[in-house]
C-alpha cells in the first residue's frame, strides 16, 4: 500500500488515508449559519475520497469573524445546519472536522472578492476588533482594542463552549486556529504582542493564552477524539515568532492532549518576504515531527500526487492538508489512487465511471 493511502489512527478515529481538506473560508454565511453552499462544497470533497474534511475557520464569537460572511458556532442555533453537513460527510466514510477560530485584529473585513479591506465600526457590518495590544495589522487600519485579562478569559470560555457545540454537531476532530495572524497567533508573536502582563513578554507568557484555550477545550472535548492545532511556524520576519519557538510550543501542546500540529507559516506581517514555492512549508512540519515526535500536518502548494506521496513516505509529515488543489479538483484523492495504482472504493453512484 502506498503511504498516502495508509490509514492514520488518531485516538479512536481512523482516517482512511493521509489526505485532508484544509480549512478554507467561503465567506458565504449569514449570521454565522451554514447553508447549502457549505453542504455541497464540503460534501463534494468527502465524495472525492478525502480521509478528513476540515470545515473552514468557524468563529467562536461574532467579533471573531474575519468578515460578516464567516461561519459561526457561538450559538446553539448554529448546530442543526452543521449537523446536516457532518452527517453527509460521515456517510461518505470520511471524518468531519472543524477549525475553531477568532480573527482578532484581522476581523471586520470585506470578503476577498470585495477587496478584503478593513471595515470600520461605523460601516455596514463592521465592528470593533480586539488584539493582545492596540497595534493594527496595517498602519491605515482601525486600531484594535487591547484585551483585558477578564476579556481574555471570556474568549477562553468561548472556545470551550464552541467545542461543546462542535461535538453536538457531530464533528470528530477539532482544530484550534493559532496561525495566519489571527488572535491566537497575535498573542504568540512579539511583533503583535506588546503586553507587559502575564500574557506578554517572555515565551512562557506569550504562549499562555493558547495553552489555556487548549486546556479548556481538551476538558470538554472527549478523550477519545483528536485535537489539532494549526500554527504559523514562522513570521518570516526578524523579531517575530520562530521555528524554534514552534517546536517548544509543540511539546507543551502535546503534554496537554494535542494530537497533531498543522504547520503553516506567515500571516501576521502584511508584507513579509515569504519564499513561496511547491512544498515550501513542509520542512516546518518535518522539523516539529523530528524534534518532538509529535504527529504533524504539512500544507502549502502541495499540488502533485507524487509530491504528496513523498511527504508521507519519507516521514516529513503524517498528513497532507490540501486547499487550492482541492478547490480545483475535489476528486484529487480518487485520481491520486489511480495514479499510484491503489484500488480504493469509489462512491457506488460513481463506480461505473471508475477506470479499470
C-alpha positions as CSV (number, residue, x, y, z in Angstrom):
1,X,0.0,0.0,0.0
2,X,1.2,3.5,-0.9
3,X,1.9,5.7,2.2
4,X,-0.6,8.3,1.0
5,X,-3.4,5.7,1.3
6,X,-2.3,4.1,4.6
7,X,-4.8,4.7,7.4
8,X,-3.9,7.0,10.3
9,X,-5.1,6.2,13.8
10,X,-5.8,9.3,16.0
11,X,-7.2,8.2,19.3
12,X,-10.5,6.3,18.5
13,X,-10.7,7.8,15.0
14,X,-9.1,6.2,11.9
15,X,-8.6,8.3,8.8
16,X,-8.8,6.0,5.7
17,X,-5.9,7.9,4.1
18,X,-3.5,10.7,4.7
19,X,-5.3,13.4,2.6
20,X,-7.2,16.1,4.4
21,X,-9.2,19.0,3.1
22,X,-7.6,22.1,4.7
23,X,-10.0,24.7,6.2
24,X,-10.9,27.3,3.5
25,X,-13.0,30.3,4.2
26,X,-16.0,30.6,1.9
27,X,-17.3,33.9,3.2
28,X,-20.8,32.7,2.2
29,X,-22.7,32.6,5.5
30,X,-25.3,34.9,7.0
31,X,-25.2,35.5,10.8
32,X,-22.8,32.5,11.1
33,X,-25.2,29.9,9.8
34,X,-24.1,27.1,7.4
35,X,-26.2,26.7,4.3
36,X,-26.4,24.7,1.1
37,X,-23.2,26.1,-0.3
38,X,-21.2,24.7,2.7
39,X,-23.0,21.3,2.3
40,X,-22.2,21.0,-1.4
41,X,-18.7,22.4,-1.1
42,X,-17.6,20.2,1.8
43,X,-19.7,17.2,0.8
44,X,-18.1,17.2,-2.7
45,X,-14.6,16.8,-1.1
46,X,-15.9,13.9,1.0
47,X,-17.3,12.2,-2.1
48,X,-14.0,12.8,-3.7
49,X,-12.3,10.5,-1.3
50,X,-10.6,12.6,1.3
51,X,-9.9,11.0,4.7
52,X,-10.7,14.1,6.6
53,X,-12.6,17.3,5.7
54,X,-12.0,20.3,8.0
55,X,-14.6,22.9,8.0
56,X,-13.4,26.5,7.5
57,X,-12.3,28.8,10.3
58,X,-15.5,29.0,12.3
59,X,-15.9,31.9,14.7
60,X,-16.4,31.3,18.4
61,X,-18.0,34.7,18.8
62,X,-19.5,37.3,16.4
63,X,-16.5,39.6,16.9
64,X,-14.2,36.7,16.0
65,X,-15.3,36.5,12.4
66,X,-13.0,37.6,9.6
67,X,-15.9,39.0,7.7
68,X,-19.7,39.3,8.1
69,X,-19.9,36.2,5.8
70,X,-17.9,33.9,8.1
71,X,-19.4,30.7,9.6
72,X,-20.0,30.8,13.4
73,X,-20.5,28.4,16.2
74,X,-21.2,30.9,19.1
75,X,-24.9,29.9,19.3
76,X,-26.7,26.6,19.8
77,X,-28.9,27.7,16.9
78,X,-25.9,27.0,14.6
79,X,-25.8,23.3,15.5
80,X,-28.6,21.8,13.2
81,X,-27.2,23.2,9.9
82,X,-23.7,22.0,10.9
83,X,-25.0,18.6,11.8
84,X,-26.6,18.2,8.4
85,X,-23.1,18.6,6.9
86,X,-21.3,16.2,9.3
87,X,-24.0,13.5,8.7
88,X,-23.4,13.7,5.0
89,X,-19.6,13.7,5.3
90,X,-19.6,10.6,7.6
91,X,-21.9,8.9,5.1
92,X,-19.0,9.0,2.6
93,X,-16.7,7.2,5.1
94,X,-14.9,10.5,5.7
95,X,-14.2,12.1,9.1
96,X,-15.7,15.6,9.7
97,X,-13.6,18.2,11.4
98,X,-13.9,21.8,12.3
99,X,-11.5,24.7,12.8
100,X,-12.4,26.9,15.7
101,X,-11.1,30.5,15.3
102,X,-11.1,34.1,16.4
103,X,-9.8,36.6,13.9
104,X,-8.5,39.2,16.4
105,X,-7.2,42.3,14.8
106,X,-7.8,40.8,11.3
107,X,-11.6,40.7,11.9
108,X,-14.2,43.0,10.5
109,X,-13.2,42.8,6.9
110,X,-14.8,42.8,3.5
111,X,-14.9,39.5,1.6
112,X,-11.9,38.9,-0.7
113,X,-14.0,39.5,-3.9
114,X,-14.9,42.9,-2.4
115,X,-11.3,43.8,-1.8
116,X,-10.8,42.3,1.7
117,X,-10.1,45.7,3.3
118,X,-11.0,46.5,6.9
119,X,-14.5,47.7,7.7
120,X,-14.8,50.4,10.4
121,X,-17.3,50.0,13.2
122,X,-19.4,52.7,11.5
123,X,-19.7,51.0,8.1
124,X,-22.3,48.3,7.3
125,X,-21.4,45.1,9.1
126,X,-18.3,46.4,10.7
127,X,-17.3,46.1,14.4
128,X,-14.5,46.9,16.9
129,X,-11.6,44.4,16.6
130,X,-9.6,43.1,19.5
131,X,-6.0,42.0,19.9
132,X,-3.4,41.4,22.6
133,X,-2.2,45.0,22.1
134,X,-3.5,48.1,20.4
135,X,-1.5,47.6,17.3
136,X,-3.3,47.4,13.9
137,X,-2.3,44.8,11.3
138,X,-1.6,47.6,8.8
139,X,-1.0,51.3,9.7
140,X,-4.0,52.6,7.8
141,X,-6.4,50.2,9.5
142,X,-8.6,50.8,12.6
143,X,-6.7,50.2,15.9
144,X,-7.8,47.1,17.8
145,X,-8.9,47.2,21.4
146,X,-6.3,45.6,23.7
147,X,-8.0,42.8,25.6
148,X,-8.2,42.9,29.4
149,X,-7.5,39.8,31.3
150,X,-11.2,39.4,32.0
151,X,-11.9,39.6,28.3
152,X,-9.2,37.1,27.6
153,X,-10.8,34.6,29.9
154,X,-14.2,35.1,28.3
155,X,-12.6,34.2,24.9
156,X,-11.1,31.0,26.5
157,X,-14.6,30.1,27.7
158,X,-16.0,30.9,24.2
159,X,-13.6,28.4,22.6
160,X,-14.6,25.7,25.1
161,X,-18.3,26.4,24.5
162,X,-17.7,26.2,20.8
163,X,-16.0,22.8,21.2
164,X,-19.1,21.5,23.0
165,X,-21.3,22.7,20.2
166,X,-18.9,21.1,17.7
167,X,-19.4,17.8,19.5
168,X,-23.2,18.2,19.4
169,X,-23.0,18.9,15.7
170,X,-21.2,15.6,15.0
171,X,-17.6,16.7,14.4
172,X,-15.0,14.2,15.2
173,X,-11.9,16.4,15.0
174,X,-11.4,19.9,16.4
175,X,-8.6,22.1,15.2
176,X,-7.7,25.3,17.1
177,X,-6.6,28.1,14.7
178,X,-3.4,29.7,16.1
179,X,-2.0,30.7,12.7
180,X,-2.1,33.3,9.9
181,X,-2.1,36.4,12.1
182,X,-5.4,35.7,13.8
183,X,-5.9,36.2,17.6
184,X,-4.0,33.2,19.0
185,X,-1.1,33.8,16.7
186,X,-1.2,37.5,17.6
187,X,-0.5,36.5,21.2
188,X,2.3,34.2,20.2
189,X,4.3,36.7,18.2
190,X,6.2,39.5,19.8
191,X,5.5,41.6,16.7
192,X,1.8,41.8,17.7
193,X,2.0,41.1,21.4
194,X,3.5,44.1,23.3
195,X,1.8,43.3,26.6
196,X,3.7,43.7,29.9
197,X,1.4,41.4,32.0
198,X,1.3,37.6,32.3
199,X,0.3,37.3,28.6
200,X,3.2,39.2,27.1
201,X,7.0,39.4,27.0
202,X,8.6,36.0,27.6
203,X,7.9,32.9,25.6
204,X,6.1,31.4,28.6
205,X,3.8,34.4,28.8
206,X,3.1,34.7,25.1
207,X,2.0,31.0,24.8
208,X,-0.2,31.2,27.9
209,X,-3.4,32.2,26.1
210,X,-3.0,29.3,23.5
211,X,-2.3,26.8,26.3
212,X,-5.3,28.0,28.3
213,X,-7.6,27.6,25.3
214,X,-6.1,24.2,24.6
215,X,-6.6,23.0,28.2
216,X,-10.2,24.4,28.3
217,X,-11.1,22.7,25.0
218,X,-9.4,19.4,25.9
219,X,-11.5,19.4,29.2
220,X,-14.8,19.4,27.2
221,X,-13.7,17.6,24.1
222,X,-13.9,13.8,24.6
223,X,-10.8,11.9,25.5
224,X,-11.4,9.5,22.6
225,X,-11.5,12.3,19.9
226,X,-8.4,14.0,18.4
227,X,-7.5,17.7,18.8
228,X,-5.3,19.5,16.3
229,X,-3.7,23.0,16.5
230,X,-2.7,25.0,13.4
231,X,0.3,27.3,13.8
232,X,2.3,29.6,11.7
233,X,5.7,28.1,12.3
234,X,7.5,31.4,11.4
235,X,6.5,35.0,10.9
236,X,9.2,35.2,8.2
237,X,10.3,38.5,9.8
238,X,13.1,39.4,12.2
239,X,12.0,39.7,15.8
240,X,8.9,37.6,15.1
241,X,7.7,34.0,16.0
242,X,10.3,31.4,15.1
243,X,10.5,27.7,14.1
244,X,12.4,27.0,17.4
245,X,9.5,28.5,19.4
246,X,7.1,26.4,17.4
247,X,9.0,23.3,18.4
248,X,8.9,24.4,22.1
249,X,5.2,25.1,21.8
250,X,4.5,21.8,20.1
251,X,6.0,20.0,23.1
252,X,3.7,21.9,25.5
253,X,0.7,21.3,23.4
254,X,1.4,17.6,23.2
255,X,1.6,17.4,27.0
256,X,-1.9,19.0,27.0
257,X,-3.5,16.4,24.8
258,X,-3.0,17.8,21.3
259,X,-2.6,15.0,18.7
260,X,-1.4,16.8,15.6
261,X,0.3,20.1,14.8
262,X,-0.9,21.6,11.5
263,X,2.2,23.5,10.3
264,X,1.6,26.6,8.2
265,X,3.5,29.9,8.2
266,X,3.1,33.7,8.0
267,X,0.1,35.9,8.0
268,X,1.0,38.2,10.9
269,X,3.1,40.6,9.0
270,X,1.5,42.3,6.0
271,X,4.5,42.4,3.7
272,X,6.6,39.6,5.0
273,X,9.1,38.2,2.4
274,X,7.8,34.7,2.1
275,X,9.6,32.4,-0.3
276,X,6.5,30.8,-1.8
277,X,7.0,27.6,-3.9
278,X,6.0,24.0,-4.1
279,X,6.1,22.4,-0.6
280,X,7.7,25.5,0.9
281,X,6.2,24.9,4.3
282,X,6.8,21.1,4.5
283,X,10.2,21.5,6.3
284,X,8.5,23.1,9.3
285,X,6.2,20.0,9.7
286,X,9.3,17.8,9.4
287,X,11.2,19.8,12.0
288,X,8.4,19.6,14.6
289,X,7.9,15.8,13.9
290,X,11.6,15.1,14.1
291,X,12.3,17.1,17.2
292,X,9.2,16.3,19.3
293,X,7.9,13.0,17.9
294,X,4.5,14.7,17.5
295,X,2.3,14.0,14.5
296,X,2.3,16.8,12.0
297,X,0.3,18.0,9.0
298,X,2.0,19.6,6.0
299,X,0.4,22.4,4.0
300,X,1.3,24.9,1.3
301,X,1.4,24.4,-2.5
302,X,1.0,20.6,-2.3
303,X,-0.5,20.0,-5.7
304,X,1.1,16.9,-7.1
305,X,0.3,13.3,-6.3
306,X,3.9,12.1,-6.2
307,X,4.8,15.2,-4.1
308,X,2.1,14.2,-1.6
309,X,3.2,10.6,-1.5
310,X,6.8,11.5,-0.9
311,X,5.9,13.8,2.0
312,X,4.2,10.9,3.8
313,X,6.5,8.1,2.7
314,X,9.7,10.0,3.7
315,X,8.2,10.8,7.2
316,X,8.2,14.5,6.7
317,X,4.6,14.6,8.0
318,X,1.8,12.3,8.9
319,X,-1.0,14.1,6.9
320,X,-1.1,16.4,3.9
321,X,-3.7,19.2,4.0
322,X,-4.7,20.4,0.6
323,X,-6.5,23.7,-0.1
324,X,-6.4,25.3,-3.5
325,X,-5.8,22.0,-5.2
326,X,-9.0,20.7,-3.6
327,X,-10.8,23.7,-5.0
328,X,-9.6,22.9,-8.5
329,X,-10.1,19.2,-8.1
330,X,-12.5,17.9,-5.4
331,X,-11.6,14.3,-6.6
332,X,-7.9,14.6,-6.0
333,X,-7.8,11.6,-3.7
334,X,-9.7,9.3,-6.2
335,X,-7.4,10.4,-9.0
336,X,-4.3,10.1,-6.8
337,X,-5.2,6.5,-6.1
338,X,-5.5,5.7,-9.8
339,X,-2.1,7.3,-10.4
340,X,-0.4,5.4,-7.6
341,X,-2.0,2.1,-8.5
342,X,-4.2,1.9,-5.4
343,X,-7.5,0.2,-5.8
344,X,-9.8,2.1,-3.4
345,X,-13.6,2.1,-3.3
346,X,-15.4,4.8,-5.2
347,X,-18.9,6.0,-4.3
348,X,-21.3,3.5,-5.6
349,X,-23.0,6.2,-7.6
350,X,-19.8,6.8,-9.4
351,X,-18.5,3.3,-9.7
352,X,-19.4,2.9,-13.3
353,X,-17.1,5.8,-14.2
354,X,-14.1,4.3,-12.5
355,X,-11.3,3.4,-14.9
356,X,-10.5,-0.3,-14.9
